[in-house]
Amino acid sequence: MAKPLILISNDDGVRAPGIHKLVEWVKDMAEVWVVAPAEPRSGQSSAITVNAPLRIQEHPEYDGAKVMSVTGTPVDCIKLAMHHIVPRRPDMILSGINHGSNAGNSVIYSGTMGAVFEGCMVGIPSVGYSLLHHSMQADFSECERFIKQITAAVLEKGLPQGVCLNVNFPAKVKIEGAKTVRSARSYWTEEYASYTDPHGKPFYLLTGKQINLEPDDPETDLYWLGRNWATIVPERADQNASPDERIAVESILG
């Protein structure tokens, strides 16, 4: 029988160190293909390219993995890989290792998780990995044992229908273990810094900080990440409200 096939993407771009580490740690489990954005595309969520051509470039293999880049978003990479690049339907889709957090409400903006949700929607077990450190020189070594264990388990057993995983790792610490929790309710504040260009015209750059609305709740990812634990959050791509929430809406609307 053929080895399983793992498709890997990210939102930091095909040259990012995090994606190379992910290849190194899962290469013995499967045939690995990398299809990643040609340039960094962070914050793209589930965006797709609709009015511009997409181009594929082949790169030298990395640690036995086939490597391609796409001039588009992470979701473009998954879609194009499935239709025109990988030789058969992947057994698993991985995204990352992202340079930066995708915990709390960051998951909704994440290009890393956009790729994961795309795989989830077509029924492929999919996992996103993120390290809470934006530097391209980030140390990923503490993540290795968790990534190998989670990937091997999901590759063997799959995931519940419609469920994917958002895995985050604290940085610059010894990781105590991993907890399966939910995303903390949070929001971003002071999101834009204003500046003035040499011509006296204002411009703005994204900035801000994440505010955790439930800092003392041990059922949440931000709680455990702050205590040096990795977090595993089962997510759904369909974004449906619960039955109780649908009933509540019905009562509001009469």
Rosetta blueprint (number, residue, H / E / L):
1 M L
2 A L
3 K L
4 P L
5 L E
6 I E
7 L E
8 I E
9 S E
10 N L
11 D L
12 D L
13 G L
14 V L
15 R L
16 A L
17 P H
18 G H
19 I H
20 H H
21 K H
22 L H
23 V H
24 E H
25 W H
26 V H
27 K L
28 D L
29 M L
30 A L
31 E E
32 V E
33 W E
34 V E
35 V E
36 A E
37 P E
38 A L
39 E L
40 P L
41 R L
42 S L
43 G L
44 Q L
45 S L
46 S L
47 A L
48 I L
49 T L
50 V L
51 N L
52 A L
53 P L
54 L L
55 R L
56 I E
57 Q E
58 E E
59 H E
60 P E
61 E E
62 Y E
63 D L
64 G L
65 A E
66 K E
67 V E
68 M E
69 S E
70 V E
71 T L
72 G L
73 T L
74 P H
75 V H
76 D H
77 C H
78 I H
79 K H
80 L H
81 A H
82 M H
83 H H
84 H H
85 I H
86 V L
87 P L
88 R L
89 R L
90 P L
91 D L
92 M E
93 I E
94 L E
95 S E
96 G E
97 I E
98 N E
99 H E
100 G L
101 S L
102 N L
103 A L
104 G H
105 N H
106 S H
107 V H
108 I H
109 Y L
110 S L
111 G H
112 T H
113 M H
114 G H
115 A H
116 V H
117 F H
118 E H
119 G H
120 C H
121 M H
122 V L
123 G L
124 I L
125 P L
126 S E
127 V E
128 G E
129 Y E
130 S E
131 L E
132 L L
133 H L
134 H L
135 S L
136 M L
137 Q L
138 A L
139 D L
140 F L
141 S H
142 E H
143 C H
144 E H
145 R H
146 F H
147 I H
148 K H
149 Q H
150 I H
151 T H
152 A H
153 A H
154 V H
155 L H
156 E H
157 K H
158 G L
159 L L
160 P L
161 Q L
162 G L
163 V E
164 C E
165 L E
166 N E
167 V E
168 N E
169 F E
170 P L
171 A L
172 K L
173 V L
174 K L
175 I L
176 E L
177 G L
178 A E
179 K E
180 T E
181 V L
182 R E
183 S L
184 A L
185 R L
186 S E
187 Y E
188 W E
189 T E
190 E L
191 E L
192 Y E
193 A E
194 S E
195 Y E
196 T E
197 D L
198 P L
199 H L
200 G L
201 K L
202 P E
203 F E
204 Y E
205 L E
206 L E
207 T L
208 G L
209 K E
210 Q E
211 I E
212 N E
213 L L
214 E L
215 P L
216 D L
217 D L
218 P L
219 E L
220 T E
221 D H
222 L H
223 Y H
224 W H
225 L H
226 G L
227 R L
228 N L
229 W L
230 A E
231 T E
232 I E
233 V E
234 P E
235 E E
236 R E
237 A L
238 D L
239 Q L
240 N L
241 A L
242 S L
243 P H
244 D H
245 E H
246 R H
247 I H
248 A H
249 V H
250 E H
251 S H
252 I H
253 L H
254 G L
